[in-house]
């Protein structure tokens, strides 16, 4: 009883010790059962179709709406926990040929349960059976995986498994742009601690089949990947090698080793040739574009370290092949070591040349250091650099030895030959380092020669450090001489940013046989002139070239002034020039006429002109003018010659204002001092058509007859002659040479003189008053009054007809007729005098001027003179006093001709 009553409770009604234990056990059991039920319920839920559907939906959301399907979901509970997804499928992009981007028969993911209970996900193992991946890339570059990749995602190593097991994997890749199709099989050699795949595949790229086998390794924690034991073929070419990429270092490192029989980059589109000049966008300087490319490339190189060892028997790209290509080098800490770059070049299937380069390039603290040696054996630069789109470049041969130390370029024992047939250029140069006078900088001494458009040239220059070419502030010194045939340029100046020709400043001296020889070289319309010499201070910026204080000579004429030239697609020249003494003969080459070769200097070409003209026996040359040069340059010219020297014509001075715009030249006003008077002209010339055409209007005012006779080598006649001539002319012309222009000339010319005095010798000679002229000279009667004169030529198709010729003196009237054929260069003119009073010893017969213009003949042996002579001879035999009767002129000349009143009226009209 005591035992029983004790078991029921204590006297104060509290539970006993045994009761407490049993209640705890019951509560604990109930809790465990509850937890087990929750776990079972959770496990059941995680494996239920509802959870699987929820998981598919969440995965689809993360994959940008791609369809995700899980055939079966099974969880193996235990230590560890393994989740198996059977028949897993991820949909592809809508445009892809394959419905599925990823399909896996069985994906097993083993989790660390302890980490899972702590709220972390740690993957122990990932195993995939028969995974199939379909990837595709369209022609515009978009891919089937673009929208499922998270660009902002960071590599979280917690989700990288400790081991892998992949069996019978397959990757299919289609690339429309590359015309490539790859079918790759991959699997791991059992369970591996790091991702280690044995890969083999086949397919095609362009029209070449390919097959390969390799091992791929990836160490996630080190961010390092590698391809080892690569063996394969592309077309008929064998390829082998290895590669490593290490992104876990502070500076990423890449190592590549490649051996190949033959690679054709053209077929794969990896280096397509760019058609163009390499000038970049419109308005960019080609050299500036080159410089920017170098900067861009170096910025990329500085971000990596690399080791490269490549040997390719034949590498094809663009229109060339590199045979026996060997490239071995390294890039570390901004230093590029080129252990070897060697290749022989074949262009269009034929051997062309080769190169061998060694050296280093180092960049530290924005300073460049280099030591490079190169040998070029007729390298075709056009083919070699075709992928860069730099256009035609030419051929290079020779050796280059250069070092860059402390910002200075040192060139030693360098000799190069360059050929650019498309530019008509060939040059050979030798280069060595040289001190620049007046500075502590090291420049480059360039000596060489060559040809341009078959014209030889030579140069001897000292230029600044080549590293200063792109310096924005440092003037780049250039001094020395350039010669082309007999043309020599001496310069001493500097250039700011030579790669852009930003600014040029300096002094120059230019001399040569003919400025027109430089037209093709400069692109400027330069005139045909005798040998010249010019010197000036030169400044250039913003495509404007200024020649200030220009001084020089051409032929026997001097010139000075200022010139400004706007360079560009259509150059423009502004010039204000003055000549103190102008030899008129020096301007003849501008008209295609050879200057006098006996007195002044002439170029070899102009000497040849004179010889050709002498053989032709023609006055007007037929050599064609360069009309294209007139069309390509605009000119604004203000010119004045203070004194003019000309044979046979009393020119005194010249002033003109000329504009040449779009091939049309206008000279207005054109004023020429002539014999104390002035000739004013307006001249228009249009070179836009196949032949030159235009108009010339002129007016003569107060031209002194005495001065004309003096320059015509008639000083005795001029001594007692007085009179002022006026006139006007209007001409139209068309032709490609002076010969054609004169052959088609049209217009008219009028000359008149109202009064004056004429040397009696000249007046009497016209009607052949030989006896009267002799008597007048003996008696001292020197002058005869000139009452008026009028000349009118009408020109049509090169035939100048003497429409009117009338001259009245106090003793006689004179008339004339005939024509001048400018096409055939012959003339037929006749002048006849009619005495007003009875004169003795007068042969009143016409004076005929006929024959070629170069050597006309004066013919006074007419029928009338012959008859008078015969009659006089007979009279002398029969009755001597009657012998003079045939030579007596009875007068009446005042009735002959138009008269002064009508003549002057004709001129005034």
C-alpha positions in Angstrom: 0.0 0.0 0.0 2.8 2.3 0.9 4.5 1.6 -2.3 1.2 2.0 -4.2 0.2 5.3 -2.4 3.7 6.7 -3.1 3.4 5.9 -6.7 0.2 7.9 -7.0 1.6 11.1 -5.8 3.2 13.1 -3.1 1.4 14.5 -0.1 1.4 18.0 -1.6 -0.1 16.7 -5.0 3.1 17.4 -7.1 4.2 14.9 -9.8 6.7 12.4 -9.0 10.1 12.1 -10.7 9.1 9.1 -12.7 6.1 11.0 -14.0 8.3 13.9 -15.3 10.6 11.6 -17.3 7.7 9.8 -18.9 6.1 13.1 -19.9 9.4 14.4 -21.4 9.8 11.2 -23.4 6.3 11.5 -24.7 6.9 15.2 -25.7 10.2 14.4 -27.4 8.7 11.5 -29.3 5.8 13.7 -30.4 8.3 16.4 -31.6 10.4 13.8 -33.5 7.3 12.4 -35.1 6.3 15.9 -36.0 9.7 16.7 -37.5 9.7 13.5 -39.4 6.2 14.2 -40.7 7.4 17.7 -41.8 10.5 16.2 -43.5 8.4 13.5 -45.1 5.9 16.1 -46.2 8.7 18.3 -47.5 10.4 15.5 -49.3 7.1 14.4 -50.7 6.4 18.0 -51.9 9.9 18.5 -53.4 9.4 15.4 -55.4 5.8 16.2 -56.3 4.6 17.4 -59.7 3.6 20.7 -58.2 7.1 21.5 -57.1 8.5 20.3 -60.4 6.2 22.6 -62.2 7.1 25.5 -59.9 10.8 24.8 -60.5 10.3 24.7 -64.3 8.5 28.1 -64.1 11.3 29.7 -62.0 14.0 28.4 -64.2 12.2 29.7 -67.3 11.9 33.1 -65.7 15.7 33.2 -65.0 16.3 32.1 -68.6 14.4 35.1 -70.1 11.2 33.1 -70.7 12.8 30.1 -72.3 10.7 26.9 -72.0 12.2 24.6 -69.3 10.9 21.0 -68.9 11.8 18.4 -66.3 10.7 14.9 -67.1 11.3 13.4 -63.6 12.5 14.9 -60.4 13.9 12.5 -57.8 15.8 13.2 -54.6 17.9 10.6 -52.9 17.8 11.5 -49.2 20.9 10.7 -47.3 24.4 11.8 -46.7 24.9 13.4 -49.1 21.7 14.4 -50.8 21.5 13.7 -54.5 18.9 15.5 -56.8 18.3 13.8 -60.1 16.6 15.5 -63.0 15.7 13.2 -65.8 14.8 14.3 -69.4 15.8 17.9 -68.7 15.1 20.2 -71.6 15.7 24.0 -72.2 14.1 25.6 -75.2 16.1 27.3 -77.9 15.7 30.8 -79.5 12.6 31.1 -81.7 14.8 31.5 -84.9 17.0 28.5 -84.2 16.7 25.4 -86.3 16.8 23.1 -83.2 13.9 23.2 -80.7 16.1 22.5 -77.7 19.2 24.5 -76.7 20.0 21.9 -74.0 18.8 18.4 -73.5 20.1 16.0 -70.8 18.9 12.5 -70.2 20.0 12.5 -66.6 21.5 15.3 -64.5 22.6 14.3 -61.0 23.5 17.0 -58.5 25.0 15.9 -55.2 24.6 18.5 -52.3 26.4 18.8 -49.0 23.5 18.4 -46.5 25.3 20.0 -43.6 25.9 23.1 -45.7 22.3 22.9 -46.8 21.1 22.9 -43.2 23.2 26.1 -42.7 21.5 27.8 -45.5 24.2 27.4 -48.0 24.4 25.5 -51.3 27.6 23.5 -51.8 27.8 21.2 -54.8 29.8 18.0 -54.2 29.4 16.4 -57.6 27.7 17.0 -60.9 27.1 14.1 -63.3 25.4 14.4 -66.7 24.5 11.6 -69.0 24.1 12.2 -72.7 23.9 16.0 -72.6 23.2 17.6 -76.0 23.8 21.3 -76.6 22.7 23.2 -79.7 24.2 26.6 -80.3 23.8 28.9 -83.3 25.0 32.3 -84.6 23.2 34.3 -87.2 24.8 36.5 -90.0 24.2 39.7 -88.0 26.2 38.3 -85.1 23.3 37.5 -82.7 23.5 34.1 -81.0 21.0 31.7 -79.5 22.4 32.2 -76.0 22.5 36.0 -75.9 19.3 36.5 -73.9 20.0 33.7 -71.4 23.4 35.0 -70.3 23.5 37.4 -67.4 26.2 40.0 -68.2 26.2 41.2 -64.6 26.6 37.8 -63.0 29.8 37.2 -61.2 31.5 33.9 -60.9 30.4 32.3 -57.5 32.7 29.4 -56.8 30.2 28.1 -54.2 28.1 26.8 -57.1 31.1 25.1 -58.8 31.2 21.4 -58.0 34.1 19.6 -56.5 34.0 16.8 -59.2 32.5 16.1 -62.5 31.3 13.1 -64.4 30.0 13.7 -68.0 29.2 10.8 -70.3 28.5 10.9 -74.0 28.1 14.7 -74.3 27.5 16.4 -77.7 27.7 20.0 -78.8 26.4 21.1 -82.2 27.4 24.7 -83.3 26.1 26.4 -86.4 27.5 29.8 -87.6 25.9 31.4 -90.7 28.4 34.2 -90.9 31.4 31.8 -91.0 29.4 29.2 -92.9 30.5 26.7 -90.2 29.0 23.6 -88.7 30.7 21.7 -85.8 29.6 18.5 -84.2 31.6 17.9 -81.1 31.6 15.0 -78.7 32.9 15.4 -75.1 33.1 13.4 -71.9 35.2 13.2 -68.7 37.5 10.3 -68.1 35.5 9.1 -65.2 35.0 11.3 -62.1 37.5 14.2 -62.1 38.2 16.8 -59.5 38.4 19.7 -62.1 36.6 20.1 -65.3 38.6 17.8 -67.7 37.0 16.9 -71.0 38.2 14.7 -73.8 36.9 16.4 -76.9 36.6 15.2 -80.5 34.7 16.7 -83.3 34.2 17.1 -87.0 32.4 19.5 -89.3 33.1 22.2 -91.9 34.0 25.8 -92.1 33.3 27.5 -95.5 34.1 24.8 -98.0 36.7 23.0 -95.8 36.0 19.9 -93.8 37.6 19.7 -90.4 38.2 17.2 -87.6 40.0 17.4 -84.3 40.8 15.8 -81.0 42.0 17.6 -77.8 41.8 17.8 -74.0 40.1 20.8 -72.4 40.8 21.7 -68.8 39.3 24.4 -66.7 40.3 25.3 -63.1 37.5 27.4 -61.8 39.2 28.7 -58.6 42.2 29.9 -60.6 40.2 31.1 -63.6 42.5 29.1 -65.8 41.7 27.2 -68.9 43.7 25.2 -71.4 43.6 23.2 -74.6 46.2 20.4 -74.7 47.2 17.8 -77.2 45.3 19.4 -80.0 45.5 17.3 -83.2 43.3 17.9 -86.2 43.0 18.8 -89.8 41.3 21.6 -91.8 40.8 20.5 -95.4 44.0 18.8 -96.3 46.1 20.7 -93.7 47.3 19.2 -90.5 47.0 21.3 -87.3 48.5 20.6 -83.9 49.2 22.6 -80.8 48.1 23.8 -77.4 46.8 27.0 -75.8 46.3 28.4 -72.2 44.4 31.3 -70.9 44.9 32.4 -67.3 42.4 35.0 -66.2 43.1 34.6 -62.5 46.3 36.7 -62.6 46.5 40.4 -62.0 47.5 40.6 -65.7 45.8 37.9 -67.8 48.1 35.7 -69.7 47.7 33.8 -73.0 50.0 31.2 -74.4 49.6 29.6 -77.8 51.7 27.0 -79.6 50.5 26.1 -83.1 51.9 24.0 -85.9 50.1 23.7 -89.3 50.7 22.6 -92.8 48.4 25.2 -94.4 45.8 27.7 -93.3 43.6 29.8 -95.5 42.2 32.8 -93.7 40.3 34.0 -96.8 38.1 30.9 -96.8 37.1 31.3 -93.2 36.5 35.1 -93.3 38.8 35.7 -90.4 40.8 38.4 -92.1 38.7 39.7 -95.0 40.5 42.2 -97.3 39.1 45.7 -96.9 38.8 47.6 -100.1 39.8 51.2 -99.5 42.7 53.5 -98.8 42.7 53.2 -95.1 41.7 56.8 -94.7 39.0 56.0 -92.3 35.9 58.2 -92.1 35.5 61.1 -94.5 37.8 64.0 -93.6 40.2 61.9 -91.6 43.9 62.0 -92.3 45.1 58.5 -93.4 48.3 58.9 -91.2 46.1 59.9 -88.3 44.0 56.8 -88.8 47.2 54.7 -88.8 48.4 56.3 -85.6 45.0 55.7 -83.9 45.2 52.1 -84.9 48.6 51.7 -83.4 47.4 53.3 -80.2 44.4 51.1 -80.0 46.5 47.9 -80.6 49.0 48.9 -78.0 46.3 49.6 -75.4 45.1 46.0 -76.0 48.5 44.5 -75.8 49.4 46.3 -72.5 46.4 44.6 -70.8 47.8 41.1 -71.4 50.9 38.9 -71.1 51.4 36.4 -73.8 53.7 33.8 -75.3 53.4 32.8 -78.9 55.1 30.1 -80.9 53.6 29.6 -84.4 55.0 27.6 -87.3 52.9 27.5 -90.5 54.1 26.0 -93.7 51.7 28.1 -95.8 49.4 30.9 -94.6 47.0 32.4 -97.2 45.2 35.7 -96.8 44.1 38.3 -99.2 46.0 37.7 -102.5 49.2 36.4 -100.9 50.7 33.4 -99.1 53.3 33.4 -96.5 55.5 30.3 -96.7 57.6 28.9 -93.9 56.1 31.4 -91.4 57.8 31.3 -88.0 56.6 33.6 -85.3 58.0 33.3 -81.8 57.7 36.0 -79.2 56.5 37.1 -75.8 54.7 40.0 -74.1 55.3 40.7 -70.5 54.9 43.9 -68.4 54.5 46.0 -71.5 57.6 44.6 -73.2 57.2 42.9 -76.6 60.1 40.5 -77.4 60.1 39.4 -81.0 62.4 36.4 -80.9 61.7 35.6 -84.5 59.4 36.7 -87.3 60.4 35.1 -90.6 58.5 34.2 -93.7 58.7 34.1 -97.5 56.0 35.8 -99.5 54.1 34.5 -102.5 51.7 36.8 -104.4 49.2 35.3 -106.9 51.0 32.0 -106.7 54.4 33.4 -107.6 57.4 34.0 -105.2 57.6 37.6 -104.3 59.9 38.3 -101.3 60.5 37.6 -97.7 61.2 39.2 -94.3 63.1 38.5 -91.2 62.4 40.6 -88.1 63.9 40.5 -84.6 63.8 43.0 -81.7 62.0 44.4 -78.7 59.5 47.1 -78.0 59.0 48.3 -74.5 56.7 50.9 -73.0 57.3 52.1 -69.5 55.8 55.3 -67.9 54.5 56.4 -71.3 58.0 56.2 -72.8 58.8 54.0 -75.7 62.0 52.0 -76.0 62.8 49.7 -78.9 65.6 47.8 -80.7 64.5 46.4 -84.0 66.4 44.8 -86.9 64.6 43.8 -90.1 65.5 42.5 -93.4 63.1 42.9 -96.3 63.5 41.0 -99.6 61.1 42.6 -102.1 58.1 42.5 -99.8 54.8 43.4 -101.4 53.4 45.8 -98.8 50.0 46.0 -100.6 49.4 42.3 -100.2 51.0 42.1 -96.7 48.8 44.8 -95.3 45.6 44.2 -97.4 43.5 43.2 -94.3 44.1 46.7 -92.9 42.5 48.3 -95.9 45.5 50.7 -96.7 45.2 50.4 -100.4 48.1 50.3 -102.9 51.5 50.6 -101.1 54.2 49.1 -103.3 57.3 47.0 -102.7 60.0 47.3 -100.0 63.5 45.8 -99.9 66.6 46.4 -97.8 67.5 46.5 -94.2 66.4 48.5 -91.2 68.3 48.9 -87.9 66.7 51.2 -85.4 66.7 51.8 -81.6 64.6 54.1 -79.5 66.4 55.3 -76.4 65.2 58.1 -74.0 62.6 59.2 -76.5 65.1 59.5 -79.4 65.3 57.4 -82.5 68.7 56.1 -83.5 69.0 54.7 -87.0 72.2 52.8 -88.0 73.2 51.2 -91.2 69.8 51.4 -92.8 69.2 51.1 -96.5 65.8 50.7 -98.1 64.5 50.5 -101.7 60.8 51.3 -102.3 58.8 50.8 -105.5 55.3 52.1 -106.0 54.4 51.6 -109.7 50.8 52.8 -109.2 52.3 56.2 -108.1 55.1 56.1 -110.7 57.5 56.2 -107.7 60.7 54.4 -107.0 63.3 55.5 -104.5 66.4 54.3 -102.7 67.5 55.8 -99.4 70.2 55.4 -96.8 69.5 56.5 -93.3 71.7 57.1 -90.2 71.3 59.1 -87.1 72.5 62.7 -87.1 72.7 65.6 -84.7 70.3 68.5 -85.5 72.2 71.8 -85.7 71.4 74.1 -82.8 69.7 71.5 -80.7 70.6 68.5 -78.5 68.2 66.2 -80.3 69.1 63.3 -82.5 67.5 63.4 -86.0 67.8 61.2 -89.1 70.0 61.9 -92.1 68.3 60.7 -95.3 70.2 60.5 -98.5 68.8 58.9 -101.7 67.5 59.1 -105.2 64.6 57.8 -107.2 62.2 58.5 -110.0 58.6 59.8 -110.1 56.7 59.3 -113.4 60.1 58.4 -114.9 61.5 61.8 -113.8 64.6 61.4 -111.7 65.0 63.0 -108.3 67.5 63.0 -105.4 67.3 64.2 -101.8 69.7 64.9 -99.0 67.7 65.8 -95.8 68.1 65.9 -92.1 64.8 65.4 -90.4 63.8 65.5 -86.8 63.3 62.4 -84.5 60.7 60.2 -86.0 59.1 59.8 -82.6 58.2 63.5 -82.7 56.0 62.9 -85.8 52.8 62.9 -83.7 53.8 65.4 -81.1 51.2 68.1 -80.9 53.5 71.0 -79.8 57.0 70.1 -80.9 58.1 71.6 -84.3 59.6 68.9 -86.4 62.8 70.2 -88.1 63.4 69.5 -91.8 66.4 70.9 -93.7 68.3 70.0 -96.8 67.7 69.7 -100.6 65.6 67.9 -103.1 66.4 67.8 -106.8 64.4 66.6 -109.8 66.4 66.8 -113.0 67.5 70.5 -113.1 64.9 71.5 -110.5 66.4 72.0 -107.0 64.6 72.8 -103.7 66.5 74.0 -100.7 64.6 74.3 -97.4 65.3 75.0 -93.8 62.3 74.9 -91.6 60.0 72.9 -89.3 56.7 71.1 -89.4 54.2 70.8 -86.5 52.6 67.3 -86.4 54.0 65.9 -89.7 51.5 63.1 -89.6 48.8 65.6 -90.1 50.8 68.4 -91.8 49.3 70.7 -89.2 51.7 73.6 -89.8 54.9 74.3 -91.7 57.3 77.2 -91.2 60.6 78.0 -92.9 62.7 79.4 -95.7 63.0 77.9 -99.1 64.8 78.4 -102.4 63.5 76.8 -105.6 65.2 76.9 -109.0 64.6 75.0 -112.2 64.2 75.2 -116.0 60.4 75.6 -116.1 57.8 76.0 -113.3 55.3 74.0 -115.4 57.5 70.9 -114.8 56.1 71.0 -111.2 52.4 71.0 -112.2 51.9 67.2 -112.0 53.9 67.0 -108.7 52.1 69.9 -106.9 48.6 69.6 -108.5 48.8 73.4 -109.2 48.5 75.1 -112.6 52.0 76.6 -113.0 53.0 78.6 -116.1 55.4 77.7 -118.9 58.4 80.1 -118.3 62.1 80.1 -118.9 64.6 79.0 -116.2 63.6 80.5 -112.8 64.8 81.0 -109.3 62.5 81.8 -106.3 63.1 82.3 -102.6 60.7 83.1 -99.9 59.6 82.6 -96.3 57.0 79.8 -96.2 54.2 79.2 -93.7 51.5 76.7 -93.9 48.5 75.9 -91.7 44.8 74.9 -92.1 45.5 74.0 -95.8 46.7 77.6 -96.5 50.2 78.1 -97.9 51.7 81.6 -97.6 54.8 82.7 -99.5 55.7 86.1 -98.0 58.4 88.3 -99.4 58.8 86.2 -102.4 61.7 87.3 -104.7 63.2 85.8 -107.8 63.6 85.8 -111.5 62.4 83.9 -114.6 64.5 84.2 -117.7 65.9 87.8 -117.7 62.9 89.2 -115.8 62.7 89.7 -112.0 59.6 89.2 -109.8 58.6 89.9 -106.2 55.5 89.9 -104.1 53.3 87.7 -102.0 51.4 84.5 -102.8 48.8 82.6 -100.9 47.7 79.1 -102.0 44.6 77.3 -100.6 45.3 73.6 -101.0 42.5 71.0 -101.3 40.5 69.2 -103.9 40.5 72.3 -106.0 43.5 74.6 -105.2 43.2 78.4 -105.3 46.1 80.8 -105.8 46.1 84.5 -104.8 49.1 86.5 -105.9 50.2 90.1 -106.0 53.4 90.3 -108.1 55.6 93.1 -109.4 58.4 93.1 -111.9 60.9 95.9 -112.3 62.2 94.9 -115.7 60.2 92.4 -117.8 61.8 90.9 -120.8 58.7 90.3 -123.1 60.4 87.3 -124.7 60.2 85.5 -121.3 56.4 85.3 -121.6 56.3 83.6 -124.9 56.4 80.0 -123.5 53.1 80.7 -121.8 51.6 80.8 -125.4 53.5 77.7 -126.4 56.1 79.8 -128.4 59.8 79.2 -127.9 61.7 82.2 -126.6 64.7 83.6 -128.3 67.4 81.0 -127.7 70.3 83.3 -128.6 70.0 86.0 -126.0 68.3 84.8 -122.8 68.3 81.5 -120.7 66.0 78.8 -121.9 65.1 75.4 -120.6 66.2 72.2 -122.6 62.5 71.7 -123.5 62.2 75.3 -124.8 65.4 74.8 -126.8 63.8 71.7 -128.3 60.7 73.8 -129.1 62.9 76.3 -131.0 64.5 73.5 -133.0 61.1 72.0 -133.8 59.8 75.4 -135.0 62.8 75.9 -137.1 62.3 72.6 -138.8 58.6 73.3 -139.4 59.3 76.7 -140.9 56.1 78.0 -139.4 55.5 81.0 -137.3 52.7 79.7 -135.1 53.6 76.5 -133.1 51.3 73.5 -133.1 52.2 72.1 -129.7 49.0 71.6 -127.6 48.3 73.6 -124.5 47.7 71.8 -121.2 44.0 72.6 -120.7 43.6 70.2 -117.9 45.9 72.2 -115.7 43.8 75.3 -116.4 40.7 73.5 -115.3 42.2 72.2 -112.0 43.3 75.4 -110.3 41.6 78.7 -109.6 43.8 81.9 -109.7 43.4 85.5 -108.6 46.4 87.6 -109.9 47.3 91.3 -109.6 50.4 91.9 -111.7 52.4 94.9 -112.8 55.6 95.3 -114.8 57.2 98.7 -114.3 59.4 98.4 -117.4 59.1 96.2 -120.4 61.8 95.4 -122.9 60.8 93.9 -126.2 62.4 93.7 -129.6 60.7 95.6 -132.5 57.8 96.7 -130.2 58.1 99.8 -127.9 56.3 98.3 -124.9 56.8 100.4 -121.8 54.9 98.8 -118.9 52.1 96.2 -118.2 49.4 95.9 -115.6 46.6 93.4 -115.3 44.1 91.8 -113.0 43.3 88.2 -113.8 40.9 85.6 -112.4 40.8 82.0 -113.4 37.8 80.1 -112.0 36.4 76.7 -112.9 38.5 76.8 -116.1 37.4 80.3 -117.3 40.0 83.0 -117.3 39.1 86.7 -117.3 41.8 89.4 -117.7 40.3 92.8 -117.1 41.7 95.3 -117.1 44.8 94.5 -119.2 46.8 97.7 -119.8 50.0 97.8 -121.9 52.1 100.9 -122.4 53.0 101.1 -126.1 55.0 103.9 -127.8 54.1 106.5 -125.2 50.4 105.6 -125.5 48.4 102.7 -124.1 46.7 99.5 -125.2 43.7 98.6 -123.1 42.3 95.1 -123.4 39.7 92.7 -122.1 40.5 89.0 -122.5 38.2 86.0 -121.8 39.4 82.4 -122.2 37.3 79.3 -121.6 39.2 76.0 -121.1 36.2 73.9 -120.0 35.7 72.4 -123.5 37.9 70.1 -125.5 39.5 73.2 -127.2 40.3 76.6 -125.8 37.9 79.4 -126.8 37.4 83.0 -126.0 37.2 86.7 -126.9 39.8 89.5 -127.0 38.9 93.2 -127.1 41.5 95.9 -127.4 41.8 99.6 -127.8 44.9 101.7 -128.8 45.2 105.2 -127.6 47.9 107.8 -128.4 50.5 105.3 -129.7 53.5 107.3 -131.0 54.4 106.4 -134.6 58.0 107.5 -134.1 58.5 105.0 -131.3 57.1 102.2 -133.5 59.5 103.1 -136.3 62.5 103.2 -134.0 61.8 99.7 -132.6 61.3 98.5 -136.2 64.9 99.3 -136.9 64.1 102.4 -139.0 65.8 105.1 -137.0 66.5 107.3 -140.0 62.8 107.3 -140.9 61.7 107.7 -137.3 63.9 110.8 -136.8 61.6 113.0 -138.9 58.3 111.3 -138.3 55.6 112.4 -136.0 52.1 111.1 -135.3 49.7 109.4 -132.9 47.9 106.2 -133.8 44.6 105.0 -132.3 42.8 101.7 -132.9 40.5 99.1 -131.8 40.0 95.3 -132.3 37.6 92.5 -131.5 38.6 88.9 -131.9 37.1 85.5 -131.3 39.2 82.3 -131.2 39.0 78.6 -130.6 41.7 75.9 -130.7 44.1 73.6 -128.7 47.3 75.3 -129.8 48.4 78.6 -131.2 48.4 77.2 -134.7 44.7 76.1 -134.3 43.7 79.5 -132.8 45.2 81.5 -135.6 43.7 79.2 -138.2 40.2 79.8 -136.9 40.6 83.4 -135.8 37.6 85.7 -136.4 37.1 89.4 -135.8 38.3 92.8 -137.0 41.1 95.4 -136.4 41.0 99.1 -137.2 43.9 101.6 -137.0 43.8 105.3 -137.7 45.9 108.5 -137.5 44.5 111.9 -138.2 47.6 113.9 -138.8 51.4 114.0 -138.4 54.6 114.2 -140.2 56.3 111.4 -142.2 59.9 111.2 -143.2 59.9 112.1 -146.9 62.1 109.1 -147.6 59.3 106.8 -146.4 56.6 108.8 -148.2 58.4 108.8 -151.5 59.5 105.2 -151.3 55.9 104.0 -151.2 55.1 105.2 -154.8 58.7 104.6 -155.7 59.6 108.3 -156.1 63.2 107.2 -155.8 64.6 110.3 -157.6 62.4 112.7 -155.6 63.5 111.0 -152.4 67.2 111.4 -153.3 66.7 115.0 -154.3 64.8 115.8 -151.1 67.5 114.3 -149.0 70.2 116.3 -150.9 68.2 119.6 -150.6 67.4 119.0 -146.9 63.7 118.7 -147.2 63.2 116.0 -144.6 59.5 115.8 -143.8 56.1 115.5 -145.6 52.9 116.3 -143.8 50.7 113.2 -143.1 47.1 114.2 -143.3 45.4 110.9 -142.2 45.7 107.1 -142.4 43.2 104.3 -141.9 43.6 100.5 -141.9 40.7 98.0 -141.5 41.3 94.2 -141.4 38.3 91.8 -141.4 39.2 88.3 -140.1 37.2 85.2 -140.8 38.4 81.5 -140.3 41.9 82.7 -140.0 41.9 84.8 -143.2 42.6 88.5 -142.5 41.4 90.6 -145.4 42.6 94.1 -145.8 39.2 95.7 -146.2 40.4 99.3 -146.3 43.9 100.9 -146.5 44.1 104.6 -147.1 46.9 107.1 -146.3 47.0 110.7 -147.4 50.1 112.9 -147.4 50.6 116.4 -148.9 52.2 114.8 -151.9 50.2 111.6 -152.5 47.4 109.3 -151.6 48.1 105.6 -150.9 45.7 102.6 -151.1 46.1 98.9 -150.5 44.4 95.6 -150.7 45.0 91.9 -150.1 44.9 89.4 -147.3 46.9 87.5 -144.7 46.2 83.8 -144.4 46.9 82.9 -140.8 46.1 79.2 -141.3 48.7 78.7 -144.1 50.9 81.6 -142.8 51.2 83.4 -146.1 50.3 86.9 -147.1 49.4 88.8 -150.3 49.3 92.5 -149.9 49.6 95.3 -152.5 50.0 99.1 -151.9 49.9 101.8 -154.6 50.7 105.5 -154.4 49.0 108.2 -156.4 50.9 111.6 -156.6 48.8 114.7 -156.5 51.2 116.7 -158.7 53.4 116.0 -161.7 56.5 114.2 -160.6 59.5 113.0 -162.4 61.3 109.7 -162.2 58.1 108.1 -160.8 57.2 104.5 -161.2 53.6 104.5 -160.0 53.3 100.7 -159.7 52.0 98.7 -156.8 54.4 97.5 -154.0 53.5 93.8 -153.4 54.2 92.1 -150.1 53.9 88.4 -150.4 55.1 85.0 -149.3 55.4 83.2 -146.0 54.9 85.3 -142.8 58.3 84.2 -141.5 60.2 85.7 -144.6 57.9 87.8 -146.8 59.2 89.3 -150.0 58.7 92.9 -151.4 58.0 92.7 -155.1 58.0 95.9 -157.2 58.8 94.4 -160.6 55.4 94.8 -162.1 54.2 94.9 -165.8 53.8 98.7 -165.7 57.4 99.2 -164.6 58.7 96.7 -167.2 56.7 98.5 -170.0 58.0 101.9 -168.8 61.5 100.6 -168.8 61.3 99.2 -172.3 59.7 102.4 -173.7 62.3 104.6 -172.0 65.1 102.4 -173.5 63.7 102.7 -177.0 63.2 106.5 -176.5 66.8 106.8 -175.5 68.0 105.2 -178.7 65.7 107.2 -181.0 65.5 110.6 -179.2 67.3 110.8 -175.9 65.1 113.7 -174.5 62.0 111.5 -174.9 63.4 108.8 -172.6 62.1 110.5 -169.5 58.5 110.7 -170.7 57.5 107.2 -169.4 58.7 108.3 -165.9 56.6 111.5 -165.7 53.5 111.2 -163.4 50.8 113.6 -164.4 49.3 113.9 -160.9 45.6 113.6 -160.0 46.3 111.4 -156.9 44.0 113.6 -154.7 41.0 111.9 -156.4 42.1 108.4 -155.5 40.9 106.6 -152.3 38.3 107.4 -149.8 39.7 110.6 -148.5 40.5 111.6 -145.0 37.0 112.7 -144.1 35.5 109.4 -144.9 38.4 107.4 -143.4 38.1 109.1 -140.1 34.3 108.8 -140.2 34.7 105.0 -140.7 37.0 104.8 -137.7 34.7 106.8 -135.4 31.8 104.6 -136.4 
